[in-house]
Amino acid sequence: MTSPSLDRSVPQIAPDAAGIDIGADTHWVSVPPERDEQSVRSFGCFTKDLYALADWLQQCGVTTVAMESTGVYWIPVFQILDARGFEVCLVNTHHVKTVPGRKSDVLDCQWLRQLHSYGLLAASFRPDNAVCVLRSYVRQRERLTQNATVHIQRMQKALTEMNLQLPQVVSDITGATGMRIIRAIVAGERDPQRLAAMRDPRTKRSTADIAAALAGDYRAEHLFVLQQELLLYDTYCQQIAQCDEQIQACLATFEDKSAPDVPLSPRPKGRQASRNAPQFDLRAHLYRLCGIDITQIDGLEALSVQTILSEVGLDPQRFPSLKHFTSWLGLCPGSRISGGKVLNSKTRKVVNRAAKAFRIAAQSLARSQTALGAFYRRIRSRLGAPKAVTATAHKLAHLFYRLWSTGDAYEDMGVEAYEQQYQQRVLKHLKHRAQQMGFELIPQSSLPEVS
């Protein structure tokens, strides 16, 4: 099949480019027509076929390869070609579809090669291999945690069906008090007083209140469901613990960027570790990786920082500026403008785990007595909660990028200082508007008294 005619006067940026159309069982590969009589070939998805693909590309003198990110089928191809020394350009499928001029009688691999040879394709972001390993462990831990949450909800449902109002008297049924009582119920204990006596001394509700909530209808079918869901929850907790061991071992392999004479500062007052936090000291590992304590930023706990770093990597130079970083996260306003008129300024819809971590951190600042908490509440009162979450997540991303790229420390100015700074900014704007309209603002204390 021949390639579409192109203007040969346009210089090629990457003449040694190839294009690969990724499929579930077959990969179509295109090289420059002058490199081989059969410039388009198909290869299977087995490992030996991928090695044959890499050998053929080397014989044709190819140095850079473009492929579409189709599901997860591209991962083995990417890894083998990257290990062979090829420059692999992983392209977003949506970006390729928006390029005009595509011919229906041209194979996708030929079209990818031509676009890539003229520099019309932008590679998707992918961190270093070592960070990709960490990212796989972190994503697996997230999936395990989500699955464990499902079984917690089913335990709550089984308790409610037996009219055991344990969730009404304890804040978390997976806490010390809740798990002791649930395990005792599964073991055969039915006396509400004995069950209530298992409460933790730190529990706010009294023994009598807990005993009253545990007088229920212990039906056999619901007890069976509770037993199975508890077993599955314990299984997931064990898997999460094993995943934490792998994460800890992976974090230990990274270079230590912390200064030996600057120890890790203590956790800020009033901030507690997450219930899902691993058993090892994650803050210390993150401080060693970055050389700074990013968890000093209000709202960003160790698990959130771990998720963000596993997605964006450890090299801030991969993002040339703050605007590139927030645009990649999908947290900056849109720029749909036509004829000088803004058509839409909403943020792009992106699936980004780092952006999700920033949004969750922003939501946690709703009652925080910090400058960031005051900023969130001010935006929420004016624009509503969804836009306040996005705006605060953008500010958190701004602070993260500044600390990540410069190594500066973060200090919270406090609610009062932030409110005062905001009032001064509003006053400055009002004075400027008054001057534009030919007026002058006079403080109320300077006005003459009216008799």
FILORO-512190 format. One record per residue: z, x, y of N, C-alpha, C in turn. Coordinates in steps of 0.2 Angstrom, whole numbers, padded with zeros to 4 digits, always signed. Layout:
<nodes>
ZXYZXYZXY/...
</nodes>
This chain:
<nodes>
+0000+0004-0006+0000+0000+0000+0000+0004+0006/-0004+0003+0011-0005+0007+0017+0000+0005+0022/+0001+0010+0026+0006+0009+0032+0002+0006+0038/+0005+0002+0042+0002-0001+0048+0000+0005+0053/-0006+0004+0056-0008+0009+0061-0003+0010+0067/-0002+0016+0068+0002+0018+0074-0001+0022+0079/+0001+0022+0085-0002+0027+0090+0001+0034+0089/-0004+0038+0086-0002+0045+0084-0001+0049+0090/-0002+0046+0096-0001+0050+0102+0006+0051+0104/+0010+0046+0101+0017+0046+0102+0021+0051+0097/+0024+0056+0100+0027+0061+0096+0033+0058+0091/+0033+0061+0085+0038+0059+0081+0044+0063+0082/+0050+0060+0082+0056+0063+0083+0058+0066+0076/+0058+0063+0071+0060+0065+0064+0054+0065+0060/+0049+0070+0060+0044+0069+0055+0045+0070+0048/+0051+0073+0046+0053+0073+0039+0058+0068+0037/+0056+0062+0039+0060+0056+0038+0058+0052+0032/+0062+0049+0028+0061+0044+0023+0065+0038+0024/+0062+0032+0021+0065+0026+0021+0067+0023+0014/+0073+0020+0013+0075+0017+0007+0076+0010+0008/+0073+0006+0004+0075-0001+0003+0080-0002-0002/+0086-0003-0001+0091-0004-0006+0091-0011-0009/+0091-0010-0016+0092-0017-0020+0097-0016-0025/+0098-0022-0029+0103-0022-0034+0102-0018-0040/+0095-0018-0042+0093-0015-0048+0087-0010-0047/+0084-0010-0041+0078-0006-0039+0079-0004-0032/+0077+0003-0031+0077+0006-0024+0070+0008-0023/+0067+0005-0017+0060+0007-0015+0061+0013-0010/+0057+0018-0011+0058+0024-0007+0051+0026-0004/+0051+0027+0003+0044+0029+0006+0045+0036+0009/+0040+0040+0008+0040+0047+0012+0034+0047+0016/+0033+0052+0020+0027+0053+0024+0021+0053+0019/+0015+0050+0021+0010+0049+0016+0007+0056+0015/+0007+0061+0019+0004+0068+0018+0009+0072+0013/+0015+0070+0012+0019+0074+0007+0018+0072+0000/+0015+0067-0002+0014+0065-0009+0008+0060-0010/+0005+0061-0015-0001+0056-0016+0002+0049-0017/+0007+0048-0020+0011+0042-0021+0017+0042-0016/+0016+0040-0010+0021+0041-0005+0026+0035-0006/+0025+0030-0010+0030+0025-0010+0032+0024-0018/+0038+0025-0020+0040+0025-0027+0046+0020-0027/+0047+0018-0033+0053+0014-0035+0058+0018-0040/+0064+0017-0039+0069+0021-0043+0074+0015-0045/+0077+0016-0051+0082+0012-0054+0089+0014-0051/+0094+0010-0053+0100+0010-0050+0105+0015-0054/+0103+0017-0060+0107+0021-0064+0108+0028-0060/+0113+0032-0062+0115+0038-0059+0109+0043-0060/+0106+0043-0066+0101+0048-0067+0095+0047-0062/+0094+0040-0061+0088+0038-0057+0090+0040-0050/+0096+0040-0047+0098+0042-0041+0097+0050-0040/+0099+0053-0045+0097+0061-0045+0090+0062-0044/+0086+0058-0048+0079+0059-0048+0076+0058-0041/+0079+0053-0038+0077+0051-0031+0078+0056-0026/+0084+0059-0027+0086+0065-0022+0081+0071-0024/+0080+0072-0030+0075+0078-0032+0068+0077-0029/+0066+0071-0029+0059+0069-0026+0059+0070-0019/+0064+0068-0015+0065+0069-0008+0065+0076-0006/+0068+0080-0010+0069+0087-0008+0062+0090-0010/+0058+0088-0015+0051+0091-0016+0047+0089-0010/+0048+0083-0007+0043+0081-0002+0045+0084+0005/+0051+0088+0005+0053+0091+0011+0056+0086+0016/+0059+0081+0014+0063+0076+0018+0070+0079+0019/+0072+0078+0026+0078+0080+0028+0083+0075+0030/+0080+0069+0032+0084+0063+0035+0081+0057+0031/+0086+0052+0030+0084+0046+0026+0087+0040+0030/+0084+0035+0030+0086+0029+0033+0087+0023+0028/+0092+0020+0028+0093+0014+0023+0097+0009+0026/+0096+0003+0024+0099-0003+0026+0106-0004+0023/+0111-0006+0026+0118-0007+0023+0118-0014+0020/+0115-0014+0013+0115-0021+0010+0121-0021+0005/+0126-0025+0006+0132-0026+0002+0135-0019+0001/+0137-0018-0006+0139-0011-0007+0135-0007-0012/+0128-0010-0012+0124-0006-0017+0122+0001-0014/+0122+0001-0007+0120+0008-0004+0125+0013-0005/+0131+0012-0007+0137+0017-0007+0135+0023-0012/+0133+0021-0018+0131+0027-0023+0125+0031-0020/+0120+0028-0017+0115+0031-0015+0117+0036-0009/+0121+0033-0004+0123+0037+0001+0127+0043-0001/+0132+0042-0006+0136+0047-0008+0132+0053-0011/+0127+0051-0015+0123+0056-0019+0119+0060-0014/+0115+0057-0009+0111+0060-0004+0115+0064+0001/+0121+0062+0003+0125+0065+0007+0128+0072+0004/+0129+0071-0003+0131+0077-0006+0126+0083-0007/+0120+0080-0007+0114+0085-0008+0112+0088-0001/+0115+0086+0005+0114+0089+0011+0109+0085+0015/+0107+0079+0013+0102+0075+0018+0106+0072+0023/+0103+0071+0029+0106+0067+0034+0104+0060+0033/+0109+0056+0031+0108+0049+0029+0110+0044+0035/+0105+0040+0037+0106+0035+0043+0107+0028+0040/+0113+0026+0040+0115+0019+0037+0114+0014+0043/+0109+0010+0042+0107+0005+0048+0109-0002+0047/+0111-0005+0052+0114-0012+0052+0107-0016+0051/+0108-0021+0046+0102-0025+0044+0100-0029+0050/+0105-0031+0054+0103-0036+0060+0099-0032+0065/+0101-0025+0066+0097-0022+0071+0090-0020+0069/+0089-0020+0062+0082-0019+0060+0078-0025+0061/+0081-0031+0060+0077-0037+0060+0075-0039+0067/+0079-0036+0072+0077-0038+0079+0072-0033+0082/+0070-0028+0079+0065-0023+0081+0058-0027+0080/+0054-0028+0086+0048-0032+0085+0042-0028+0082/+0037-0031+0080+0031-0028+0077+0031-0027+0070/+0036-0030+0066+0036-0029+0059+0030-0033+0056/+0026-0029+0051+0021-0032+0047+0023-0035+0041/+0021-0041+0039+0023-0044+0033+0020-0041+0027/+0015-0037+0027+0012-0034+0021+0014-0027+0020/+0019-0025+0024+0022-0018+0023+0029-0018+0020/+0030-0014+0015+0036-0013+0012+0042-0011+0016/+0048-0014+0015+0053-0012+0020+0055-0005+0020/+0054-0001+0015+0055+0006+0015+0050+0010+0020/+0044+0007+0020+0039+0010+0024+0041+0009+0032/+0043+0003+0033+0045+0001+0040+0051+0005+0042/+0056+0006+0038+0062+0009+0039+0060+0017+0041/+0055+0020+0037+0054+0027+0038+0050+0027+0045/+0046+0023+0046+0042+0023+0053+0047+0023+0059/+0051+0018+0058+0056+0017+0064+0060+0023+0065/+0062+0025+0059+0067+0031+0059+0063+0038+0062/+0057+0038+0060+0053+0044+0062+0052+0044+0069/+0052+0038+0073+0051+0038+0080+0058+0037+0084/+0063+0038+0080+0070+0037+0083+0072+0031+0086/+0070+0025+0082+0071+0019+0084+0077+0015+0081/+0080+0019+0076+0086+0016+0072+0092+0020+0074/+0097+0016+0075+0104+0019+0076+0108+0019+0070/+0112+0024+0068+0116+0024+0062+0122+0020+0064/+0124+0017+0059+0131+0014+0059+0137+0019+0058/+0142+0017+0061+0148+0022+0061+0151+0022+0054/+0152+0028+0052+0155+0030+0046+0160+0036+0046/+0166+0035+0045+0170+0041+0046+0169+0047+0041/+0173+0052+0041+0172+0058+0037+0174+0056+0030/+0172+0060+0025+0173+0058+0018+0180+0057+0016/+0184+0062+0019+0192+0062+0018+0195+0056+0021/+0192+0053+0026+0195+0047+0029+0193+0041+0025/+0186+0042+0023+0184+0036+0018+0188+0035+0012/+0191+0041+0009+0195+0040+0004+0202+0036+0006/+0205+0038+0011+0211+0035+0014+0209+0028+0015/+0203+0026+0018+0201+0019+0020+0201+0015+0014/+0199+0018+0008+0198+0014+0002+0205+0012-0001/+0210+0017+0000+0217+0015-0002+0220+0010+0002/+0219+0011+0009+0222+0006+0014+0219-0001+0013/+0213-0001+0012+0210-0008+0011+0212-0011+0004/+0213-0007-0001+0215-0010-0007+0222-0012-0006/+0226-0009-0002+0233-0011-0001+0233-0018+0003/+0229-0018+0007+0228-0024+0011+0227-0030+0007/+0222-0029+0002+0220-0035-0003+0226-0036-0007/+0229-0031-0010+0235-0033-0014+0241-0037-0010/+0242-0035-0004+0247-0039+0000+0245-0046+0001/+0238-0047+0002+0236-0054+0003+0237-0058-0003/+0235-0055-0009+0236-0058-0015+0243-0060-0017/+0248-0055-0015+0255-0056-0016+0257-0062-0012/+0254-0063-0006+0256-0068-0001+0254-0075-0004/+0249-0075-0008+0247-0082-0011+0252-0084-0016/+0255-0079-0020+0260-0081-0025+0267-0083-0021/+0268-0080-0016+0274-0082-0012+0274-0089-0010/+0268-0091-0008+0267-0098-0006+0267-0103-0012/+0265-0101-0017+0265-0105-0023+0273-0105-0026/+0277-0100-0025+0284-0101-0026+0287-0106-0022/+0285-0105-0015+0288-0110-0011+0286-0117-0013/+0280-0118-0015+0278-0125-0017+0282-0127-0023/+0283-0123-0028+0287-0125-0034+0294-0127-0032/+0297-0123-0027+0304-0125-0025+0304-0131-0022/+0299-0133-0018+0299-0139-0014+0298-0145-0019/+0294-0144-0024+0293-0149-0029+0299-0151-0033/+0303-0146-0033+0310-0147-0037+0315-0149-0031/+0313-0150-0025+0318-0152-0020+0323-0146-0019/+0321-0140-0020+0326-0135-0018+0324-0132-0012/+0328-0134-0007+0326-0132+0000+0328-0125+0002/+0326-0120-0002+0328-0113-0001+0325-0111+0006/+0318-0112+0007+0315-0110+0013+0318-0112+0019/+0322-0118+0019+0325-0121+0025+0332-0117+0027/+0335-0113+0022+0341-0110+0024+0341-0102+0024/+0335-0100+0022+0334-0092+0022+0327-0091+0026/+0327-0086+0030+0321-0085+0034+0315-0083+0030/+0316-0079+0024+0311-0077+0020+0314-0077+0013/+0310-0080+0008+0312-0081+0001+0311-0075-0002/+0307-0070+0000+0307-0063-0003+0312-0058-0001/+0316-0060+0003+0322-0056+0006+0327-0055+0000/+0332-0052+0002+0338-0050-0003+0341-0057-0006/+0343-0061-0001+0346-0068-0004+0341-0072-0008/+0335-0073-0005+0330-0077-0008+0328-0075-0015/+0327-0068-0016+0325-0066-0023+0330-0066-0028/+0337-0065-0026+0342-0065-0030+0343-0072-0033/+0342-0077-0028+0343-0084-0031+0337-0086-0035/+0331-0085-0033+0325-0086-0037+0325-0083-0044/+0327-0077-0044+0328-0074-0051+0333-0077-0055/+0339-0079-0052+0344-0082-0056+0342-0089-0058/+0338-0093-0054+0335-0099-0056+0331-0098-0062/+0326-0093-0062+0322-0092-0068+0325-0090-0074/+0331-0087-0073+0335-0084-0079+0339-0090-0082/+0340-0096-0078+0343-0102-0081+0349-0104-0077/+0351-0101-0072+0356-0104-0068+0355-0110-0064/+0359-0115-0064+0358-0121-0061+0363-0123-0056/+0369-0120-0057+0375-0122-0052+0374-0120-0045/+0373-0125-0040+0372-0123-0034+0377-0118-0031/+0384-0119-0032+0389-0115-0030+0388-0107-0032/+0386-0106-0038+0385-0100-0041+0379-0097-0038/+0374-0101-0037+0368-0098-0033+0369-0096-0026/+0373-0101-0023+0374-0099-0016+0379-0093-0015/+0383-0092-0020+0387-0086-0019+0383-0079-0019/+0377-0080-0021+0373-0074-0021+0370-0072-0014/+0372-0075-0009+0369-0074-0003+0371-0067+0000/+0367-0064+0004+0368-0058+0007+0373-0059+0013/+0378-0054+0014+0383-0055+0019+0380-0056+0026/+0373-0053+0027+0370-0054+0033+0367-0060+0034/+0367-0065+0029+0363-0071+0030+0367-0076+0035/+0364-0079+0039+0367-0083+0045+0370-0089+0042/+0366-0092+0037+0368-0099+0035+0374-0098+0030/+0379-0103+0030+0385-0102+0026+0383-0104+0019/+0388-0102+0014+0388-0104+0007+0387-0111+0006/+0391-0115+0010+0390-0122+0009+0383-0125+0010/+0380-0122+0016+0373-0125+0017+0368-0123+0012/+0369-0117+0009+0364-0115+0004+0365-0119-0002/+0372-0120-0004+0373-0124-0010+0370-0131-0009/+0371-0134-0003+0368-0141-0002+0360-0141-0003/+0357-0135-0001+0350-0135-0001+0347-0134-0009/+0352-0131-0013+0350-0129-0020+0352-0135-0025/+0354-0140-0023+0355-0146-0027+0349-0150-0028/+0345-0149-0033+0338-0152-0034+0337-0154-0041/+0330-0156-0042+0328-0159-0048+0324-0153-0052/+0328-0150-0057+0325-0144-0060+0321-0147-0066/+0314-0148-0065+0310-0150-0070+0306-0144-0073/+0305-0145-0080+0303-0140-0084+0296-0137-0081/+0291-0142-0079+0285-0139-0078+0285-0135-0071/+0289-0137-0067+0289-0133-0060+0293-0127-0061/+0298-0127-0066+0301-0120-0067+0297-0115-0071/+0292-0118-0075+0287-0114-0078+0282-0111-0073/+0280-0115-0068+0276-0112-0063+0280-0107-0058/+0286-0108-0057+0290-0103-0053+0291-0097-0057/+0292-0097-0063+0292-0091-0067+0286-0087-0067/+0280-0090-0068+0274-0087-0068+0272-0084-0061/+0274-0087-0056+0272-0085-0050+0277-0079-0048/+0283-0079-0050+0287-0074-0049+0285-0067-0052/+0283-0068-0059+0280-0063-0062+0274-0060-0059/+0270-0064-0057+0264-0061-0053+0265-0058-0047/+0270-0061-0043+0272-0057-0037+0275-0050-0038/+0279-0050-0044+0282-0043-0045+0277-0039-0047/+0272-0041-0051+0266-0037-0053+0262-0034-0047/+0261-0038-0042+0258-0036-0036+0262-0031-0032/+0269-0032-0032+0273-0027-0029+0273-0020-0032/+0272-0020-0039+0272-0014-0042+0265-0011-0041/+0260-0014-0040+0253-0012-0039+0253-0009-0031/+0257-0012-0027+0257-0010-0020+0261-0003-0020/+0266-0003-0024+0270+0003-0024+0266+0009-0026/+0262+0008-0032+0257+0013-0034+0252+0015-0029/+0250+0010-0025+0245+0011-0020+0248+0016-0014/+0254+0014-0013+0258+0018-0008+0258+0025-0010/+0259+0027-0016+0260+0033-0019+0253+0037-0018/+0247+0034-0019+0241+0037-0018+0240+0038-0011/+0242+0033-0006+0241+0034+0001+0245+0040+0003/+0251+0041+0001+0255+0046+0003+0252+0053+0001/+0250+0053-0005+0247+0059-0008+0240+0061-0004/+0237+0056-0002+0230+0057+0002+0232+0059+0009/+0237+0056+0012+0239+0058+0019+0242+0066+0019/+0245+0068+0014+0247+0075+0013+0242+0080+0013/+0235+0078+0012+0230+0083+0011+0227+0084+0018/+0228+0080+0023+0225+0081+0030+0229+0087+0034/+0225+0090+0038+0228+0095+0042+0233+0093+0047/+0238+0097+0048+0244+0096+0052+0242+0098+0059/+0242+0092+0064+0240+0094+0071+0246+0093+0075/+0252+0092+0072+0258+0091+0077+0261+0098+0079/+0264+0098+0085+0267+0105+0087+0273+0106+0084/+0274+0112+0081+0280+0114+0077+0287+0113+0081/+0286+0114+0088+0292+0114+0092+0293+0107+0095/+0289+0102+0094+0290+0095+0096+0291+0090+0091/+0297+0089+0089+0298+0084+0083+0297+0077+0085/+0296+0073+0080+0295+0066+0080+0300+0063+0084/+0299+0059+0089+0304+0055+0093+0307+0049+0089/+0313+0047+0090+0315+0041+0086+0312+0035+0087/+0312+0030+0083+0309+0024+0084+0312+0020+0090/+0308+0017+0094+0310+0014+0100+0315+0009+0099/+0320+0008+0103+0325+0003+0102+0322-0004+0102/+0325-0008+0098+0323-0015+0097+0317-0016+0093/+0314-0011+0090+0308-0012+0086+0310-0010+0079/+0309-0015+0074+0311-0014+0067+0304-0013+0063/+0305-0009+0058+0300-0008+0053+0297-0015+0050/+0291-0015+0049+0288-0021+0045+0291-0022+0038/+0291-0028+0036+0293-0030+0029+0289-0027+0024/+0282-0026+0026+0277-0023+0021+0277-0016+0022/+0281-0013+0025+0280-0005+0026+0282-0002+0020/+0278+0004+0019+0279+0008+0012+0286+0011+0012/+0288+0013+0006+0295+0016+0005+0295+0023+0009/+0289+0027+0009+0290+0034+0012+0289+0033+0020/+0290+0039+0023+0290+0039+0031+0283+0039+0033/+0280+0034+0034+0273+0033+0036+0272+0036+0044/+0277+0035+0048+0277+0037+0055+0276+0045+0055/+0280+0048+0051+0280+0055+0051+0273+0058+0049/+0270+0055+0044+0263+0057+0042+0258+0056+0047/+0258+0050+0051+0254+0048+0056+0255+0053+0062/+0261+0055+0063+0262+0060+0069+0259+0067+0067/+0259+0068+0060+0256+0075+0058+0249+0075+0059/+0246+0069+0057+0239+0068+0057+0236+0069+0064/+0239+0065+0069+0237+0065+0076+0240+0070+0081/+0245+0072+0079+0249+0077+0084+0253+0073+0089/+0252+0066+0089+0256+0062+0094+0258+0056+0090/+0263+0053+0093+0266+0047+0090+0263+0040+0093/+0258+0038+0090+0255+0032+0093+0259+0026+0092/+0264+0026+0088+0268+0020+0087+0273+0019+0093/+0273+0023+0098+0276+0022+0104+0273+0017+0108/+0267+0015+0107+0264+0010+0111+0267+0003+0108/+0269-0001+0112+0272-0008+0110+0267-0012+0106/+0269-0014+0101+0265-0019+0097+0262-0015+0091/+0261-0008+0092+0257-0005+0086+0262-0001+0082/+0263-0004+0076+0268-0002+0071+0264+0003+0067/+0268+0006+0062+0265+0012+0058+0259+0009+0054/+0260+0003+0051+0255+0000+0046+0248-0001+0050/+0249-0004+0057+0244-0005+0061+0240+0001+0063/+0244+0006+0064+0241+0013+0066+0237+0016+0060/+0240+0015+0054+0237+0018+0048+0230+0014+0047/+0230+0008+0048+0224+0004+0047+0219+0006+0052/+0221+0007+0058+0216+0009+0064+0213+0016+0062/+0217+0020+0061+0215+0027+0060+0210+0028+0053/+0212+0024+0048+0208+0024+0042+0201+0021+0044/+0200+0017+0049+0194+0014+0050+0190+0018+0056/+0193+0021+0060+0190+0025+0066+0190+0032+0064/+0193+0034+0060+0194+0042+0058+0198+0045+0063/+0198+0052+0062+0203+0056+0066+0199+0060+0071/+0193+0059+0072+0189+0063+0078+0187+0058+0083/+0191+0058+0089+0189+0054+0095+0182+0055+0098/+0179+0061+0096+0173+0063+0099+0167+0059+0096/+0169+0056+0090+0163+0051+0088+0162+0045+0092/+0166+0044+0097+0165+0039+0102+0165+0042+0109/+0159+0042+0112+0159+0046+0118+0163+0044+0124/+0165+0038+0124+0169+0035+0130+0173+0029+0127/+0178+0027+0132+0182+0021+0130+0177+0015+0130/+0172+0015+0134+0168+0009+0133+0164+0009+0126/+0162+0014+0124+0159+0014+0117+0164+0012+0112/+0170+0014+0113+0175+0012+0108+0177+0005+0108/+0178+0002+0114+0179-0005+0114+0173-0009+0112/+0167-0007+0114+0161-0011+0112+0161-0011+0104/+0162-0005+0101+0162-0005+0094+0167-0009+0091/+0173-0010+0094+0178-0015+0091+0176-0022+0092/+0172-0023+0097+0170-0030+0099+0175-0033+0103/+0179-0029+0107+0184-0032+0112+0182-0032+0119/+0176-0030+0121+0174-0029+0128+0170-0036+0129/+0170-0038+0135+0166-0044+0137+0158-0043+0136/+0155-0048+0134+0148-0048+0133+0144-0047+0139/+0137-0045+0139+0133-0044+0144+0126-0047+0144/+0127-0054+0143+0120-0058+0142+0119-0060+0149/+0114-0056+0153+0112-0057+0160+0105-0058+0160/+0103-0063+0164+0095-0065+0165+0094-0067+0172/+0090-0063+0175+0089-0064+0182+0094-0063+0187/+0099-0059+0185+0105-0058+0189+0110-0063+0188/+0110-0067+0183+0115-0072+0182+0118-0071+0175/+0124-0071+0175+0128-0070+0169+0127-0076+0165/+0124-0076+0159+0123-0082+0154+0129-0083+0150/+0132-0077+0148+0138-0078+0143+0141-0071+0143/+0148-0071+0144+0152-0065+0144+0157-0065+0138/+0156-0069+0133+0161-0069+0128+0160-0063+0123/+0165-0061+0120+0165-0055+0116+0161-0056+0110/+0158-0051+0107+0153-0051+0101+0158-0053+0095/+0155-0057+0091+0158-0058+0084+0157-0053+0079/+0162-0049+0078+0161-0043+0074+0167-0044+0068/+0165-0041+0062+0170-0040+0057+0173-0033+0057/+0178-0032+0060+0181-0025+0061+0188-0025+0059/+0191-0022+0054+0198-0022+0053+0202-0018+0058/+0199-0013+0062+0203-0010+0067+0204-0015+0073/+0199-0019+0074+0200-0024+0080+0205-0030+0078/+0205-0031+0071+0209-0036+0069+0217-0034+0069/+0217-0027+0068+0224-0024+0069+0226-0024+0076/+0222-0023+0081+0223-0023+0088+0225-0031+0090/+0222-0035+0087+0223-0042+0089+0230-0045+0086/+0231-0043+0080+0238-0044+0077+0244-0041+0081/+0242-0035+0083+0247-0031+0088+0248-0035+0094/+0243-0038+0097+0243-0041+0103+0247-0048+0103/+0246-0051+0097+0250-0057+0096+0257-0056+0095/+0259-0050+0093+0266-0049+0092+0270-0047+0099/+0266-0047+0104+0269-0046+0111+0271-0052+0114/+0270-0058+0111+0271-0064+0115+0278-0064+0118/+0283-0062+0115+0290-0062+0117+0293-0055+0119/+0289-0050+0119+0291-0043+0120+0293-0042+0128/+0299-0040+0129+0301-0038+0136+0299-0031+0138/+0292-0031+0138+0289-0024+0140+0283-0026+0145/+0280-0021+0148+0275-0022+0152+0269-0025+0149/+0267-0023+0142+0262-0026+0139+0263-0034+0137/+0270-0035+0136+0272-0042+0134+0271-0046+0141/+0273-0044+0147+0272-0047+0153+0264-0048+0154/+0260-0043+0153+0253-0044+0154+0250-0050+0149/+0252-0050+0143+0250-0055+0138+0252-0062+0141/+0258-0063+0143+0261-0069+0145+0257-0071+0152/+0255-0067+0156+0252-0068+0162+0245-0071+0161/+0241-0067+0156+0234-0070+0155+0235-0076+0151/+0240-0077+0146+0240-0083+0143+0241-0089+0147/+0246-0089+0152+0247-0094+0157+0241-0096+0161/+0236-0091+0162+0230-0093+0166+0224-0095+0162/+0223-0092+0156+0217-0092+0152+0218-0095+0145/+0224-0096+0143+0226-0098+0136+0227-0092+0131/+0230-0094+0126+0232-0089+0121+0226-0085+0118/+0220-0088+0116+0215-0084+0113+0212-0079+0117/+0211-0080+0123+0208-0075+0128+0214-0070+0130/+0220-0072+0130+0226-0068+0131+0226-0063+0125/+0225-0065+0119+0225-0060+0113+0220-0055+0114/+0214-0057+0116+0208-0053+0116+0209-0048+0122/+0211-0050+0128+0213-0046+0133+0218-0041+0132/+0223-0043+0128+0229-0038+0127+0227-0033+0121/+0223-0036+0117+0220-0031+0111+0215-0026+0115/+0212-0028+0120+0207-0023+0123+0212-0018+0127/+0217-0020+0130+0222-0015+0133+0225-0011+0128/+0227-0013+0122+0230-0009+0117+0225-0004+0115/+0219-0006+0114+0213-0001+0112+0212+0004+0117/+0213+0002+0124+0213+0007+0129+0218+0012+0129/+0224+0010+0128+0230+0015+0127+0229+0019+0121/+0227+0016+0115+0226+0020+0109+0221+0025+0110/+0215+0024+0113+0210+0029+0114+0212+0034+0119/+0216+0032+0124+0219+0038+0129+0223+0042+0125/+0228+0040+0121+0233+0044+0118+0229+0048+0112/+0224+0045+0109+0221+0048+0103+0216+0053+0106/+0213+0053+0112+0208+0058+0114+0211+0063+0118/+0217+0062+0122+0220+0066+0126+0227+0069+0124/+0230+0066+0119+0236+0068+0117+0242+0067+0122/+0241+0062+0127+0246+0061+0131+0252+0056+0128/+0257+0056+0131+0263+0052+0129+0263+0045+0132/+0266+0040+0129+0266+0033+0132+0273+0032+0134/+0274+0029+0140+0280+0027+0142+0279+0020+0145/+0283+0015+0143+0283+0008+0145+0286+0008+0152/+0283+0005+0157+0285+0004+0164+0291-0001+0164/+0291-0006+0160+0295-0011+0160+0292-0018+0163/+0296-0023+0162+0293-0030+0165+0294-0030+0172/+0299-0028+0175+0300-0028+0182+0295-0024+0186/+0294-0018+0184+0289-0013+0187+0282-0016+0186/+0281-0019+0181+0274-0022+0180+0273-0028+0185/+0278-0032+0185+0277-0038+0190+0277-0036+0197/+0280-0031+0199+0280-0028+0206+0273-0025+0207/+0271-0021+0202+0264-0018+0203+0259-0024+0203/+0259-0029+0199+0254-0035+0200+0255-0038+0207/+0261-0039+0209+0261-0042+0216+0258-0038+0221/+0259-0032+0221+0256-0027+0226+0248-0028+0225/+0246-0028+0219+0239-0028+0218+0236-0035+0221/+0239-0041+0220+0237-0047+0223+0238-0047+0230/+0243-0044+0233+0244-0044+0240+0238-0040+0244/+0236-0034+0240+0231-0030+0243+0224-0034+0243/+0223-0038+0238+0217-0042+0237+0217-0047+0243/+0223-0050+0244+0223-0055+0249+0222-0053+0256/+0225-0047+0257+0223-0043+0264+0216-0042+0265/+0213-0039+0260+0206-0038+0260+0202-0044+0261/+0203-0050+0258+0200-0056+0259+0201-0059+0266/+0207-0058+0268+0208-0060+0275+0204-0056+0280/+0204-0050+0279+0200-0046+0284+0193-0047+0284/+0190-0049+0278+0183-0051+0278+0182-0057+0282/+0187-0062+0282+0186-0068+0285+0188-0068+0292/+0190-0062+0295+0192-0062+0302+0200-0063+0303/+0204-0063+0298+0211-0065+0299+0215-0059+0297/+0222-0060+0298+0226-0054+0297+0233-0057+0294/+0235-0055+0288+0241-0057+0285+0247-0054+0288/+0252-0059+0290+0258-0056+0293+0264-0058+0289/+0268-0054+0287+0274-0056+0283+0278-0061+0286/+0281-0065+0282+0285-0071+0285+0291-0069+0289/+0294-0063+0288+0300-0060+0291+0298-0058+0298/+0291-0056+0299+0289-0054+0306+0287-0060+0311/+0286-0066+0308+0284-0071+0312+0290-0073+0317/+0288-0075+0323+0293-0077+0328+0296-0084+0327/+0302-0085+0328+0306-0091+0327+0303-0096+0331/+0302-0102+0328+0300-0108+0332+0306-0112+0334/+0307-0113+0341+0313-0117+0344+0311-0124+0343/
</nodes>
